[in-house]
Amino acid sequence: MRDILNIGKSGMQSFQEKTDILSNNIANVNTEGYKRINKSFIELVRTEAGHLGTPLSEDLNSEKRIMSSGAKTSSEYRDFQQGALIQTNDRLQLAIDGMGYFGVEDSNNQTLLTRNIRVSISGNGNLVDQNGLKIIMTEQRNLSRYSNEDLEVSESGGIFIKEGGAKVGQLTLFKPENEQRLLSVGKGYYGNPDSMAITQSTGRERSFGNIRQGYKENSNVDLGEEIVELIITQRAYQMNSKSIEAADDMWKTANNLRG
Amino acid sequence: MMRALFTATSGMIVQERKQANVMNNLANVQTVGFKVEDLITKEVQQSTLQNRERLETGESYMREIGKIGFGTQIDKLFVDFEQGMLEETHRNTDFAIDGEGFFKIQWNENEIGYTRNGEFQVDLNGYLCTLEGKRVLGREDQPIRIGSNEFVVEEDGRILVDGIQRNQFQIVTFDTIEELNPLGQSVYSIENGIEVDVNNTKILQKHLEKSNVNPLEEMVKMIEISRTYESNQRIIQSLDRVLEKSVNQVGRV
């Protein structure tokens, strides 16, 4: 009787975990560059019936795994589909229309990837993002004599000075071999913990995506989809709690054998 | 009398297993590629009752009274392989089989598993595997190596990376589909099964096959189970009362 209560428990627990994930997605529906998380369900491994004292017919091989044990959730994975690009009044805000990533260097000289950056010129003439991290680019000139307002970014990632049109840099875009292996490190940055191959865009920027100046990428959470999923999950949770109730009633019945 | 007690007990144990089965179906109502299961029960084989009687001459002989069954037992596990609903997703590594057939995966070193759960991922070495890390098999039962996450799968199962065919899903089915044994994780194995190629089956990329559990049916089954369980308990109770009478009242002076 105890093992069947555990089956219901495993179900409730999985749906609980799914609810956590869904709430996190819903809470981030307006977070720039947020990629929705998903979690899937997996049936648990089964056992044989032979040793449980269950009456089995002669035709049934007692090694057949007819005893099921419930469900669990898979590990989380992200849905890296592109979110909607939203126009902003900030001309220094850059987003990518395509599957590439911007690269920035953190304080340990590690490359972090991100989908949204707001460029500005730092004190020593580098191009940095909103958190002061150096943006990875080529053909870079010292920018200390220009101001932020002078910058103009082309669709292919070239950085120009508005007056005169001099090219002062070229943004490098990155494409990881397998996005699922990126690790979110917060603030919309992704690290590369198991150093997988990441291709750089040098010379073929367009195939990595078009840069949109004055745009930011919103989260790719579809609120409708999440809410529907949430309703289904809650109902499934409820159903599993009912099944535990029923199993509990059965146990009670067994306990009342001697009235 | 004692025999009847065990008959009713077998009923209770079997109903408990059936409840476990329903609870597992309900826990997997959202599990990709899960197939609803049912425990089929049957009566324990009937025995013939005989009574020894004596003729007027004093000779004894056996008279057949009739047949009687002694309770119930689990006969088999029935898996309903009916196709679940296909749902569109955004992932490149999500696949659904529209039509009959199974994906082949390496369950363990020397066992091949069959599944309709096409929720795959690319592992660290670039192989296509299930969410639990079991590798998916392609042509000649070799694991499918893709490398990058960017690839296209045609409806006939051909896997294209940058437009070049890399491998092909091997989708097979069996004439004796009822012989498949569930291993868990929506994977099945078969002993002495002969793989048959499938016709008119389409592989859909960015789709998943949902569980085919019908919650309503399971809830009704659950009511049926708990009532049957209760009835069996009542039978034991009334047998207990009859026994009590024969022990405490019959023969009292």
Interface residues (C-beta under 8 A of the other chain):
Chain A: M1 D3 I4 I7 G8 S10 G11 S14 F15 K18 S40 F41 I42 E43 L44 V45 R46 A49 L52 G53 T54 P55 L56 S57 D59 L60 K64 R65 I66 M67 S68 S69 G70 A71 S74 S75 Y77 D79 Q81 E177 N178 E179 Q180 R181 D194 I232 T233 R235 A236 M239 N240 K242 S243 I244 A246 A247 D249 M250 T253 A254 N256 L257 R258 G259
Chain B: S10 M12 I13 V14 Q15 E16 R17 Q19 A20 N21 V22 M23 N24 L26 A27 N28 V29 Q30 T31 V32 F34 E37 L39 K42 V44 G71 T72 Q73 I74 D75 K76 L77 H90 R91 E119 Q121 V122 L124 L131 E132 G147 S148 N149 N181 P182 L183 G184 Q185 S186 P215 E218 M219 M222 I225 S226 Y229 E230 Q233 I236 Q237 D240
